[in-house]
Amino acid sequence: MTAPYRTAVRGERLADRYELGTHIDSGGMAEVWEATDHTLGRTVAVKILHAHLARDAAFLRRFRREAINAARLQHPTIVAIYDAVSYDGLEAIVMERIEGRTLRSVLDEHSRLPARDVIDLGRQIAQALSVAHAAGVIHRDIKPSNIMLCEDRRIRVTDFGIAKAGEDTDLTRTGSLLGTAKYLSPEQVLGDEVDDRSDLYGLGVVLFEALAGTAPFDEGNDYATAQARVVNPAPRLSQFRPDLPASLDALVARLLEQDPADRPDSALELSGLLSSITIVSEEFGGGAPGGDRTTIDLRHNSSGVDGDSTGEITPEPKRRDRGRKALPTTPPDSTVLAPSGAPPVGNADLDSANPNDQEGDEPPVDRGFSLPIGKLVLLAIVLGTLGLVAALLDGYRSDPGAAGVTNPSGATDGPDGESVSLTPVQNFGPPIIVSGQAVDPLGDNTENDDMAGNAIDGDPATAWVTETYSKPGFSSVKAGVGYLLTLTEPSAPSELRITTPTEGWRAEVYVGDESAESPEGFTFGPYALEPLEGGGVADLRNASGSHVLLWITFEGQSSPPNPDGEEPPPELENRFELAEVVIE
């Protein structure tokens, strides 16, 4: 006899494996618990269906089917699903626990975000959607509460496929659509068949809201809000943010087109379009439009939980304290620019009593998602008469209640008499490459491995070459491949340069102390690898570590071998060639 459906209780163990701990949140479809996986000894998040949904056989079948489909998605930007459980009247899915905050909670607190950060956020979401769409999974519910912002600056998209389980039933109307109507595509409102481009519309709404401080359609109730996008064209972003580039305004407008045929063709295309936009400066206010710049802490919020989050906020950041470049002591009301070409370090905020006292334009061109998290502390130590250098506390190390960070070296008085810890200068050796290897974590784990040494042999006539793909964008089966460099010892590289005959490629660089085959395992990055004639260069002056990952996000096109000089030469092939890589 089937057990009656019920609510979960703290401390019970599902399937004799997942012990429920802290109740994180409850939404329209499910409640989320932190749990301990006693089989694998790890902490997970468990999403348990509300009893009234679990009783509906049709809904339950769809829920289980979509959970299985979503479990096939493996990518650094997607929250992984580990298991599906039916146990003693409870229906649940077990997923990766994420440390961070939802974009919803950040927007509720700060209204809008710097454009360069929103662009990188959108690019990462597009990468997640590209992987899902290639696997035949449409999200259907892209909204800020389903986007996690992690402490390492990465985003994670959650709840893939869950919205589809709720289609054709009124059982979820009491809660799950509340807050979702703003992000529905016109075809969803009309009940038409949806495809990948429906997710692009939802992402367009998210980008619009994060940049403008308001959603493009918000009519006061769900029905009117949903219908407005069918009847009226979306407003232009430039009406709210005239300071932003016309290219960004036009791209967001394309995403919000009523006809899916007028939107970008794919998430992969969208990722490339976002990568091509550069923000040089903007008139940014971190609160309501026109407000002052404010710092954003990804570790804490007032409630302790973040909407539909599948994880909880951890009290200790994963980023390490680093000290490299000399910077003068900076007054609290100034903007600090990173070395030329490096990611900006953001606004110094040394006055914990008033974190919103800074104004001014955004720093020049940024190379990645760089929300100014919490309390950014910039200190300088004068050594002798030379005025030698100092410590730069990483911009992502933060604690709302602290003026600095603890350090064995002790503390000294900072501005206004605050007690501030000092980070000593760390001495690094020159970056010397020991080995290079191909990495393919999102594919079959091989990528012409036997050719990997050609990229570091000092001979540009030889090369490591990726596999040849039938369609651009790795045939839409994965979001990237990598080339991993190991250095002799922890180093502070200033620059990575590559030589390549390939055209139209895109790549990023990551640096860290630990070896990893995918970007999420690195402390520093992404750093943009800027294409130059015959190669590319990345400014790494913010980074240190003993491992460097060159992560290729678009393989571009290369000429196939033509030893006999055939005319016309063979058509270009979808593959990337790395003739040489050098780190200085």
N, C-alpha and C positions, 0 to 999 in steps of 0.2 A: 504494500500500500504506500502510495506517495505521501511524504510528509507534507502537512499544510505549510503554505508559504508564510514567512514570518520576517521579523527584523533581526538583525545580528546583535550579538552581545559581546562586549569587550572580554577578551581572555579565551573565548572559544577557539578551537582549532579546526579549520575547514579541511576536510579530506585528510585528517590526521597529519596535516603538513603546515598550513598557514595559520599561525596564531595571531588573532586580531589584537592590536594594541591601541594606539591613539586614533580616535575618530577625527578625520581631517575636515570633511565637509559633506554636505548633502545638496543635491541638485534635483532637477525635474525628473530624471530617469533613475538615478542611483545615488548611493552614498559611498564615500571613499574612506577607507581605513588604511592606516599604516599597519603592516603585519610583518611577522618574522617567518621566513621560509626555513623550517627546521631541517629540511632535506639538504639544501645547498648552503645553509648558514648565511643568508643574506636578508636585508630588509627590502620589502616590496610594497607596492600599493595595491590594494584590493578594491575593486569597484563592484558593489553588490546592488543588484537590481531592487528597486522598490517592490514590495510584495504584490501590489495591484498590477504591476507589469509582468512579474514572473508568473502570475496566474493565467495570463493570456497566451494560449498555446501558439498562435500564429506569430505573435511578437517574439516569443521565446525562441522559436525556430530561426527567425531572422537574426535575432541577437547573437545566437550561437554561430550561425553561418558567417556573419560579418566579423565576428571575433576571430574566426579561423582565417578569413581572408586577410584581416589586418595583421595577424601574427606573422604573415609571410614578409612583411615589410621590415627590412633591416637597413638602417641608415643612421648616421650620427645626428640627424635633425628630426628623427621620429622616435617617439616614446615607444619602447618595445613592449609587446604583449607576450607574456611567458606561458600563460595557462588559462584554461576555462574550467570552472568548477561547478558541479551540481551537488549540493551537500545538505541534507537534512532540512529541506525547505528553503535553501538559499541558492541563488543563481549569481555567479560572480565571474569576473575576469581578473586575472592577476597580471600586473604590469610593473614595469620599471618604476622605481621611485625616483623622482627628480628633485634636486635641490635648487630652489629658485623661487621665482614669483611668476604669476600669470601677467601677461601684458595688460589684461583688464585691470588688475590692481594698480599697476604702474600708471596707466592712463587716468584712473580714478583719482590718483594722487597728484599727478603732474599735468594732466590735460593733453599736452602735446610734447613731442620729442624733437631733438635736432634732426634736420633732414638727412644728414649723412648717416646717422644711426638708423633712421627709418629705412633708408635705401638698403643698407646691409641686412637689416632685419628681413625686409621683403625678399632680398636675394636668397637668404637661407630658407625662408618659407617656400619659395619657388622651387628650390632644390628638393625639399621634402615632397612637394606635390609632384615633381617630375618623376621621382622614384615610385611614388604610389600610383600615378597614372600609367606608368610603364607596366606595372603589375596588374592593371585593370581595376584599381581601387579609387573611387571618387570619395573625397572627404564629405562633402555636402554641408558642412557646418564650420567653415573657417571663420573664426571670430576671436577676439582678444582673450577670452577665457579658455580657449583651447590652444593657446600659444604660451609656452613657458620660456621665461628669460632666465638663463642660468648664470651663475657667478663668473664663469669663464667667458662670458659674452656670447655664448652660443644660444640659439633658440632650439626648442624641441616642440614639435607639433603632436598633439595627443588626440585621442578619440576618433581615429580613422575608421570610417565605416559604421560608427555607432548611430549616426543620424539616419542612415538608411533603414536600420532596424525599426525606427519609429514611424516610418512612412505607412500610410494607409491605416492608421489607427488614431483614435481620439484619446487614447489613454495617456498620452504624453502631453496633452494640451495644457494641463494644469500647471506645468512648470517648465518643461524642457524648451518650449519655444519662447518663453519669456526672456527677452534680451537677445533672441536670435533673429527676430524679424528684421532688424536693422541690416543684417548681413546676407539675407536671402537674395538669390539672383531672381530676375524677372521670370525666368522659366520655371523656377521652383514655385513662385507665387501662383503662376498660372496652371501649375500641375502638369507642365509639359515634360517630356523626357529631358534629362540632364546629361551632360558629358563633362569632360575635363574643364571646359571653359566656364562652367558654373563655379568651380573653385576659384578661378582667376577673378571672377566678379567679387566673390567674398573677400579675396585678398585685396582687391582694389578698394573696397570699403574700409578695410583695416588700415591700409596705407593712408587713405584720405583722413580718417579719424585721427591717426597718430600725428599727422602733419598739421591738420587744421584745428584740432581740438574739439571737433564735433563730427558726427556721422553725416554723410550727404543727405540722408533722409531720416528724419526723426519727428514724427507727427503727433507724438503724445500718447499713442496707443499702438499696439502691435498691428492691428488690422489696417489702420490708416497708413502706418509706416510701410507695411509690406506693399500696399496698393500704390503708394506714391511712385515707386520706382517703375511700375508698369505704365502709369499715366504720364509721368513727367520725366524729361531728361535730367540726369544728375547735374548738380551745379558744378562749376569749374573750381578746382583747387585754388586757382589764382585769385578768386574772389575773396578768399580767406588769407592766402599767403602770396601776395604779389611779388615778394622778394625771391621766390624760388625760380629755378630755371624753367624756361618754356618747355624744354624736353621732358621734365618731370611732370609738369602740368598736363602735357599732351598724353603721356603714357598712362597716368591715372585716369584721364578721361576715356582712353581706349578701354581700360579695364572695366569701366562703369557703363559701357555701351549696353543698351537694351537688347540688341541683337547679338547673340554669341558670335556670329560670323564676323562682326566688326572688332572683336577683341583679339589679342594675340593668339596665335594658333596653339601654343603649348606653354607649359610652365618653364620648359627649358629655354624657349625663346624669351620669355619674360625675364628669366634670370640674366640672360645676356644683355637685354635692354637696360635693366637696372644697373648692371656692372658698367655700362658705358656712360652713365650720368655722373658728373663730377660737381660737387658742391664746393665752391671756392669761399663763399661767405653767405651769411643769411642773417636777417633781422629776427633773432630768435628770442622768445620768452618762454620759460619753462612752465609757467602756470597757464592762466587764461591768456588768450592772445594779447600781446602787449606787456605781459608780465615780466618779472625778472627771471634770469637764469637760475635754476635750482639744481641741486645734486640729487641723484636717484640712487637709492639703496636697494639692491636686489635681494638682500638677506632678510629684511624684516618689514612688516607692515603692522598697522595698529591692531588688526584682528588676529594675526597669527596664522591665518589660512587665506588662501587665494581662490575664491570662487570654486571653479570646477577642477582645481589643481589636483594632480595625482600624487603630489609629494608634499613635503613640509620644508620649512625653511631651516637650514642648518646654521648654528651659531658661528662656525668658523669657516672663513673663505679658503678655497683651495689654492688660490694664487699665492706665490711665494714673494717675500719681500726682496727687492732687488735694488742695488745701488751702483750706478755706473757713471752717469754724466754729471758734471759739475753744474750746479744751478745756484744763482744767488738767492739769498733769503728773499721771499716774495711776500709783499703785503697782502692782506686778505682780499682787497678789492681789485686785484689785478688778474689779467688773463695770462697764462703761461703757455708759450708756444714751444713745441718740441723742436729738436734739430730739424733743419730743412729736409723735407721729404718724409720725415718720420711721423707716426700717428701723434696727434696732439695729446698732451697730458691733461687738458681740461682746465677748469677754473679752480684755483686754490680756494679752499674754504676752511679757514682756521678759526672762525668765530662760531662756536657751537650754539651760541644764543641766537644767532641770526644768519641762517644759511642762505638767505635769499637776497643778499646785499650786492650781488654782482650784476653788471650789465656789460653789454658790448656784443660785437659780432662773434660768430663762431670762428675758431682758428682756421687757418688755411687747410687745403685739401687733406682729408683724412683717408686712411687706407683700410678702414674696417669698422666694425661695430664697436663704438667706444663710449657707451653711456658713462657719464661721470658718476661713479657709484660712491655714495656715502661721503665720508670725510677724506678728501684728497689732501695729504700733508706733504709739503715740499720744504725741505730743510737744507741748510748749508753749514758746513764746518770749515772754519778758516784754519788752515794748517800753516803756521809760521808766517813769514812776511810775503810769501808767494800767493796767498789767498787761494790755496788749492782746495779741493773739492769736497764733496758733500754726498748726501744720499738722497736719492729720489725714491720716495715710497710709492709703490705701484698704485695707480689710480683706482684699482679695483679692491684694494684692501680697505675695509671700512668697518666702522662701528658707530652707530648713531650716538652712543654715549661716551665715546672716547675722543680725546684730542690727538692721540697718536697711536703707536703700536708698541707692544712690549718688546724689549730686546735685552739680551744679557749684558750689553754694555752699559745699561743704566739710562737715566733720563736727565734732561736739562730743561731750563725754562725756555719756552718759546714765546711767541708774540703775546702780549697782554698777560705775561706771567703764567701761561699755561704750562703744565708739565708735559714735555714732549719727548718721546723716545728717539734715540738716534740710531740709524742704520749705518754701520761702518762700510767703507769702500771695500769691495771685494776685488781681489786681483785675479785676472783671468789670463790664461796663456793665449798665444796666437791660435786662430782657428786652423787646424791642420786636418784634412780629410784622411780618414783611415780606410773607410770602405763605403761603397754605395750599393744599394740593392733595390730592385723593383718591388713594389707592394701593390696588391690588388685585393683589398679586404672586402670589396663589394661585388667581386666576381668570383673566379675560380681559384684565386690566390696565386696565379701565375701570370706573368706579363713579360715574356721573352727574358726570363731571369738570366739566362746564360750570356746575354749581351750587356748586362748591367755595368760591368767594369769598363766598358767603352766610354762611358760618360766622364770618367775621372782619370783617363790614361794620358791626358795631355795632348792627344792627337784629335783634332777636330774632323779628321777624315773618317774616323770611326764613331759610332753612335749607339746608344741604347734606343730602341724603337718600340713603341707600344704595338699591340696587335692592330691589325687593320679591321676597321668596323664598316659594316654595310651601309650604315647611315650616320650622319653627323651626330655628335653628342653621345658617343659610345653606344650607338644604336638604341638609345633610350633605355638601356638595361642597368645602368649605374651612373652615379653622379660624379665619378672621378677615379683616377688611378694615381699612384704616387711613386716618387723616387726618394728613398730614405738614405740620408748621409749620416755616418758616425764620425765624430771628431775624436782626436787623441785624448782630450780632457775638456772639462767645462770651459767654454770660451764665450767671449762677447763679440760676436761677429758684427761688422758694420754694414756688410753688403754681400748679396749673393748675385752672381751673374751667370747667365747661361748663353750658350751658342746653339742655335737651331736654324735649320733651313725651312722649318714648318711655318705656315702662314695661318693666321686666324685663330691661334690657340689662346687659351686663358688659363692662368695658374695662380696659385697662392703659395705662401711659404709659412711654415710653422717651426718654432724652436722650443726645445725643452730639455730637461735633464734625463728623462726616461725615454727609452726607445718605444715607439708605437707605430702601428701601420696605418692609422687613420687620424684625422685632425683632432678629434676630441681628446687624444692622449697627450697633447702638448700644452705647455703653460703659456707660450707667447704666440700670437697670431690671431687672425690671418694678416699677413703682410702682402700687399698686391705686388705681383711680379709684372712690372711695366714693360710692354713690348717695345723693343728697339729694332732697328734694321739688323737682321741676322741674329737676333737674340733677345735678351731681356735682362732687367735688373730689379732687385728688390732692396729697399733700405731696411736694414735690420737693427738699427742703432738702439732700439728699445729692448733688445732681447739678449738672453744668455742661456747657455746650455751645451750639452754634448751631443745632441741629435737635432738634425734639421730635416724637415719633410717638405719636399717640393710636391705640391698637390695639384694635379692637372685637372681642371674642371671642364675643359673643352679641348679636344685633341687637335682641332684644326685640320689642315690638309697638307700633305707632303707629296712630292714627285716620286713616283716609283723608280726603281733602278732602270736605267736605259743605257747599258754599256755599248750597244751598237749604234747609238745615236739615231734612233728611228725618228722619222719625220712624218706626220706630227708626233710629238712625244706622247706617251700614254697619259690617260686622264689622271688627275690628282686623286690620291687615296686618303681616306679618313684615318689618319694615324699621326702620332707625335714623335718627332726625332729629337733626342737630347744628345747633341754632339759633345758638349763639354759643360761642366758646371764647376764654378770656382767660388770659394768663400773667402772673404777678406775681413 
